[in-house]
């Protein structure tokens, strides 16, 4: 896939994430955070389950060599959707996503810099550090009242 195609896929994911957070926020305010997360995971789990059945189970049997911590992705997913469902209607989508994305960048920079959990080492350099500083400054400007 070309770079433009990959950017398009990521942009589509970003649009879907913003819409999902908004919809979960609506559910959160009306029926509760846990219920919102349940509906989100049930709907997604049901759809991917059907797709895997159609493909005869996918590649679940190939998981023997996967590190144990990779299996925590489902729990982390619950944290992600739960925090977005709770924070988006209370902070607003822009502020919630600004903090969310800033935290992602910071954690990603640490994982890359130190090569944690098998990641390829990509050291922090002055340009990346300056970008992080701008990101944090922007987060402060967006979230202050």
Beta strands, then each sheet from edge to edge (+ up, - down):
end
